[in-house]
Amino acid sequence: MLNFNAHLGFQFTELPFLQRFAAASQVGFKAVEFPSPYAYDASVLGDLLQEHKLKLVQFAAPAGETKGLAAVPGKKTSFAMA
């Protein structure tokens, strides 16, 4: 059986981001992913995941100029600042 997760960057976009967790749970998703969570405190996101019984399967690292800054040798400081 396939298990799909909700991508909160692309789904439920009629709602503010933090309300999308509830929407995903309400339609039966058990897991979510989203891009660029850095505008939100990690504890807020964790609380939403716990409240709605969702697992986080993925979020995006800062992309930088080359869409892969985290893996570029010598760019540790730039990655941390993104």
ZIPENOR-V663095 format. One record per helix or strand of 2 or more residues. SS is the DSSP state (helix for helix, strand for strand). FROM is the first residue (numbers start at 0). TO is the last residue. If there is no record, write none. Layout:
ss=SS from=FROM to=TO
ss=SS from=FROM to=TO
This chain:
ss=strand from=5 to=6
ss=helix from=16 to=25
ss=strand from=30 to=33
ss=helix from=36 to=38
ss=helix from=41 to=50
ss=strand from=54 to=58
ss=helix from=68 to=70
ss=helix from=75 to=80
